[in-house]
Structures are given as C-alpha cells and as structure tokens.
Amino acid sequence: MVIVQLLAIKLLQSLLSFCTSFWNLFSGFLIPRSLIPVWWRWYYWGSPIAWTIYGIFASPFGDLKTVIDTPKGPQRVDLSIPQG
C-alpha cells in the first residue's frame, strides 16, 4: 500500500513540475502575451502566475496618464500597458 502511494507521489511531482514549467514559460514574464502563439494563449489565461504578474505590474500603472514639461511645451504621456 505504501509503495503504491509513493509511486503516485512521484508521478504527481513530475506532472506538477511539467505544469509549473509551462506556467512559468507562458506567464508573460519570459514570453510576452503578444508573442505567444494563438493556440497557446488559453494556457496564459489559465496560469495563476500570469494573473499575479499582471496584477503586480498592471494595477499600479495600468491607466497612468500624466503631463510632462518638454522644450516644446507640456505634453500628455500615456503610460498604459498595451493589451495586445
């Protein structure tokens, strides 16, 4: 009984390492979402790592608009994160 459970644990560990590797690869940190092939984008949206990275970076800077002074006069700059 114990041997069967150990085999199941090893199987689950290898499956989890495979899934975690793909989550890290397609989380938008190594490969941006716009460069992920269309048939893999579902994996991006299902990845909890992608949502964490998106929440950390997009929430504070997602719709920041500001006016800066340039030699040509004040200009409005949009610092939004592209969604493409």
Phi and psi in degrees as GROMACS dihedral restraints (atoms count N, CA, C in turn):
[ dihedral_restraints ]
;  ai    aj    ak    al  type     phi  dphi    fc
    3     4     5     6     1   -65.8    20    10
    4     5     6     7     1   -37.1    20    10
    6     7     8     9     1   -65.0    20    10
    7     8     9    10     1   -40.8    20    10
    9    10    11    12     1   -63.1    20    10
   10    11    12    13     1   -41.3    20    10
   12    13    14    15     1   -66.4    20    10
   13    14    15    16     1   -37.3    20    10
   15    16    17    18     1   -65.4    20    10
   16    17    18    19     1   -39.2    20    10
   18    19    20    21     1   -64.6    20    10
   19    20    21    22     1   -38.7    20    10
   21    22    23    24     1   -67.1    20    10
   22    23    24    25     1   -37.0    20    10
   24    25    26    27     1   -65.4    20    10
   25    26    27    28     1   -43.3    20    10
   27    28    29    30     1   -62.9    20    10
   28    29    30    31     1   -40.9    20    10
   30    31    32    33     1   -64.3    20    10
   31    32    33    34     1   -44.5    20    10
   33    34    35    36     1   -66.4    20    10
   34    35    36    37     1   -36.0    20    10
   36    37    38    39     1   -65.0    20    10
   37    38    39    40     1   -42.2    20    10
   39    40    41    42     1   -69.8    20    10
   40    41    42    43     1   -36.0    20    10
   42    43    44    45     1   -66.6    20    10
   43    44    45    46     1   -40.7    20    10
   45    46    47    48     1   -66.8    20    10
   46    47    48    49     1   -39.1    20    10
   48    49    50    51     1   -65.9    20    10
   49    50    51    52     1   -36.1    20    10
   51    52    53    54     1   -64.7    20    10
   52    53    54    55     1   -47.0    20    10
   54    55    56    57     1   -65.5    20    10
   55    56    57    58     1   -40.1    20    10
   57    58    59    60     1   -65.5    20    10
   58    59    60    61     1   -37.8    20    10
   60    61    62    63     1   -61.6    20    10
   61    62    63    64     1   -43.8    20    10
   63    64    65    66     1   -68.1    20    10
   64    65    66    67     1   -38.5    20    10
   66    67    68    69     1   -59.7    20    10
   67    68    69    70     1   -44.0    20    10
   69    70    71    72     1   -66.0    20    10
   70    71    72    73     1   -39.6    20    10
   72    73    74    75     1   -66.6    20    10
   73    74    75    76     1   -44.9    20    10
   75    76    77    78     1  -101.0    20    10
   76    77    78    79     1    22.8    20    10
   78    79    80    81     1   -81.5    20    10
   79    80    81    82     1    -8.5    20    10
   81    82    83    84     1    96.1    20    10
   82    83    84    85     1    -3.6    20    10
   84    85    86    87     1   -88.2    20    10
   85    86    87    88     1   -47.2    20    10
   87    88    89    90     1   -85.3    20    10
   88    89    90    91     1   -42.8    20    10
   90    91    92    93     1  -119.6    20    10
   91    92    93    94     1   119.7    20    10
   93    94    95    96     1   -62.3    20    10
   94    95    96    97     1   153.2    20    10
   96    97    98    99     1   -58.8    20    10
   97    98    99   100     1   -34.4    20    10
   99   100   101   102     1   -69.5    20    10
  100   101   102   103     1   -21.4    20    10
  102   103   104   105     1   -97.0    20    10
  103   104   105   106     1    -5.3    20    10
  105   106   107   108     1   -73.8    20    10
  106   107   108   109     1   132.0    20    10
  108   109   110   111     1   -56.4    20    10
  109   110   111   112     1   149.9    20    10
  111   112   113   114     1   -57.8    20    10
  112   113   114   115     1   -38.2    20    10
  114   115   116   117     1   -75.0    20    10
  115   116   117   118     1    -5.7    20    10
  117   118   119   120     1  -109.5    20    10
  118   119   120   121     1    -0.6    20    10
  120   121   122   123     1   -67.7    20    10
  121   122   123   124     1   -25.2    20    10
  123   124   125   126     1   -61.8    20    10
  124   125   126   127     1   -32.7    20    10
  126   127   128   129     1   -70.7    20    10
  127   128   129   130     1   -32.5    20    10
  129   130   131   132     1   -62.9    20    10
  130   131   132   133     1   -46.9    20    10
  132   133   134   135     1   -70.5    20    10
  133   134   135   136     1   -23.1    20    10
  135   136   137   138     1   -89.4    20    10
  136   137   138   139     1    -4.0    20    10
  138   139   140   141     1   -85.6    20    10
  139   140   141   142     1   122.3    20    10
  141   142   143   144     1   -67.0    20    10
  142   143   144   145     1   -26.9    20    10
  144   145   146   147     1   -67.3    20    10
  145   146   147   148     1   -39.1    20    10
  147   148   149   150     1   -62.7    20    10
  148   149   150   151     1   -41.6    20    10
  150   151   152   153     1   -66.9    20    10
  151   152   153   154     1   -34.9    20    10
  153   154   155   156     1   -66.9    20    10
  154   155   156   157     1   -47.1    20    10
  156   157   158   159     1   -63.4    20    10
  157   158   159   160     1   -42.8    20    10
  159   160   161   162     1   -62.2    20    10
  160   161   162   163     1   -41.4    20    10
  162   163   164   165     1   -67.8    20    10
  163   164   165   166     1   -36.0    20    10
  165   166   167   168     1   -71.3    20    10
  166   167   168   169     1   -42.5    20    10
  168   169   170   171     1   -94.6    20    10
  169   170   171   172     1   -32.9    20    10
  171   172   173   174     1   -84.9    20    10
  172   173   174   175     1   -31.4    20    10
  174   175   176   177     1   -63.6    20    10
  175   176   177   178     1   -51.0    20    10
  177   178   179   180     1   -73.2    20    10
  178   179   180   181     1   -28.5    20    10
  180   181   182   183     1  -117.2    20    10
  181   182   183   184     1     8.8    20    10
  183   184   185   186     1   -61.3    20    10
  184   185   186   187     1   -39.2    20    10
  186   187   188   189     1  -134.3    20    10
  187   188   189   190     1    38.6    20    10
  189   190   191   192     1   -77.5    20    10
  190   191   192   193     1   120.1    20    10
  192   193   194   195     1  -124.9    20    10
  193   194   195   196     1   132.8    20    10
  195   196   197   198     1  -143.8    20    10
  196   197   198   199     1   161.7    20    10
  198   199   200   201     1  -110.3    20    10
  199   200   201   202     1   127.3    20    10
  201   202   203   204     1  -117.0    20    10
  202   203   204   205     1   153.2    20    10
  204   205   206   207     1   -90.8    20    10
  205   206   207   208     1   125.3    20    10
  207   208   209   210     1  -122.6    20    10
  208   209   210   211     1   168.6    20    10
  210   211   212   213     1   -59.8    20    10
  211   212   213   214     1   -24.3    20    10
  213   214   215   216     1   -86.4    20    10
  214   215   216   217     1    -2.4    20    10
  216   217   218   219     1   115.8    20    10
  217   218   219   220     1   179.1    20    10
  219   220   221   222     1   -67.0    20    10
  220   221   222   223     1   136.6    20    10
  222   223   224   225     1  -131.9    20    10
  223   224   225   226     1   142.5    20    10
  225   226   227   228     1   -86.1    20    10
  226   227   228   229     1   133.8    20    10
  228   229   230   231     1  -121.2    20    10
  229   230   231   232     1   127.1    20    10
  231   232   233   234     1   -94.6    20    10
  232   233   234   235     1   120.7    20    10
  234   235   236   237     1  -106.3    20    10
  235   236   237   238     1    35.8    20    10
  237   238   239   240     1   -81.3    20    10
  238   239   240   241     1   154.7    20    10
  240   241   242   243     1   -87.1    20    10
  241   242   243   244     1   125.5    20    10
  243   244   245   246     1   -66.3    20    10
  244   245   246   247     1   143.2    20    10
  246   247   248   249     1   -97.9    20    10
  247   248   249   250     1     3.8    20    10
